[in-house]
Amino acid sequence: MIPALHLIMIVAAASSLCCVLGNRRARSVTAVGGTVLMAAAMADLALGLVGLAPLGWTAILLGWAMVAAGAARWRQGRSAVVQVDALHLLHQLGLVVVAGQIALCGALAGGAGSSPGAGAGVTHPHAMSAFVALVCAAGALFVLAAAAMVLAGRRSRPERGNLLSMSVMTAAMALMPFG
């Protein structure tokens, strides 16, 4: 089951990249960069191309999410009216959710780069179960928010494709620890 989930995640990440590149309105350096990083993380975790530990990918994705949020704030300037682009915001949140999922998979596997307290040696007995619940809830909320944006809003085909691709990738990643 794990190889199939890896394949689904790689295809969904590649599809998301195509949708971001094909959407003039949503295409930005931060969106393209984040999508490329997600695709690279999925490919590396599945195929070991770069060999970066899950903690490394977690840090990279969280760092890029912060860069993207800062760039969005800078683009807004200091205008009196703050306009939030829901698609860019959801994309940034997707980076955080995927980073959490990668950290969880790494911690559960107990591999290199996972947290020192992962697995049986956690300091607090409920620390791992709380982390699992938080990551699962964040993934579910992300998928629901993306579905709501697809169903309720007037989105272009590339925007809908991007939202659906990111949702599929998030859902497949959520199944990884249980596969």
N, C-alpha and C positions, 0 to 999 in steps of 0.2 A: 504494500500500500504506500509506503514512503516514496519509492521511485515515481509512482504515479502522481503523488502530491507535489513532488519536486518539479515534475514536468508541467503540471497545471500552473504552478507558481511562475515558472520561467515563461511560459506562453502568455500568461496574464500580464506579467511585467513587460514583455515585449509588445503586447497589444496596447497596453497603457502608453508606452513610449510612442508608438505610432499615432495614437489618438492625440497626444500632447503636441507632437510635431505637426499634425494635420489641422490643428485648431489655432488660427491666427490670434483670436481674442485671448485665449488662455495660455498661449505659448510665451514663455519667458525663460530667462537664463535659470532662474531658481526652479521653475517647474520642470524644465528639461533636465537640469542637473539632478534634481531629486529623483526623477524617474529613472535616469541612467544609473544612479547609485542603487536604487531598489532592484533594478534588473541585474546589476553586477553582484549585489548581495545574494540574490536568489540563485544566480548561476554559480557563484563561488561556494555557497553552502551545499548546493546539489552536486557539483562536479569537482570542487576543490581546485579551481583554476588559479586563484591567487593564494589560497591557503590562509586567509585571514581568519582569526578566531571570531566566534560569535560576539564576544565583547567588543572587539574592534569594529565590526559592522554596526553594532548598537551605537557606539560612540560616534561613528561617522554619520549615521542617519540622524541621530539627535542633534549633532552639530550642524548638519545641513538644514534641519528644520528650524533651528535658531537663526541661521543666516537668512533663510527665506522669510522668516517672520520679521527680522530686522530690515530686510530689503523692502518688504511690503510696507512697513511703517515709514521708511524713508521716502518711498514713492508717493505715499499719501501726503507727505509734507506736514505742515502745521495748519492745515485747513481747519476751519471751524466745524465742518461737517465731515465726520469719519465715514467713509464708504468701505464696507467690508465686502470683498469679493468672496462669496461663499465657496466657489470652486477652488480658489487658491488656498483658502483657509482649510477646507477639507483635505486638500492635498498635503498641506503641512501636518495636519493631524494624522493623516495616513502614514507619514514618515515616523511619527512618534509611536503609533500603534504597531507598525512593522518592527521598529526597533525593540519594543517591549516583547513582541513575539519571538524575535531572534534571541533576545536575552533569556527568555523563558526556556526555549528549546536548548540553548547552551547550558543553562543551569540544570535542567532535568537530565541532560546527557552527561553532565559532569566533566565535559571535555575541557581542553585547553582554552583558556580565556573566559571560562565561566566564573561566576562569582565564587570566592573562596568558601562561602558558607553553603554552597549548593548541595542538594541531596541530603544525606543522613546527618551531616555535621552542622546543620543550621543552628545558630545560637538560640533562637526562639523556636519552639516547636511548631508554631502556626505561621511562621514567616513565609515558608514556601507556599502553603495553601492560600495565604492572603495574596501573594504575588500572582498565583495561577488565577484566582478569582478576579483580580484587578485586570489582568491582561485579557482574560476571556470577556469580561464585561466591556472593556474598551473596544475590542474587536467587534463585538455584537452591536454596540452603539454606532461604530463607524459604518458597518454594513447597513444598518437601519437608516442612518442619516443619508448615505449615498442613495439608497433606494428611494427615500422620500424626495431627494433632489431630482431623481430621474422621473418619478411619477408626478410630482406636483409642479415642477417648473417647466418653463419652455427652454429646453436645452438643445443645442445643436447635436448632430449625430456624433461628432468626435467627443463632445463633452459627455454624452451618454455612454459612449464606448469607454471613455476613460474611467468614469464612475463605476461602471459594471466590471471592468477589468480589475480595478483596484479592490472591489468588493470580492471578486472571485479569488484574487491573490490572498486577501486577508482571511477569507474563510478557509482556504486550503492550508494556510500557515497555522490557523487555529487548530486544525486537526493533527498537525505534525506531532505534538507531544503524546497523542493518544494512539498513533498509528503503529 
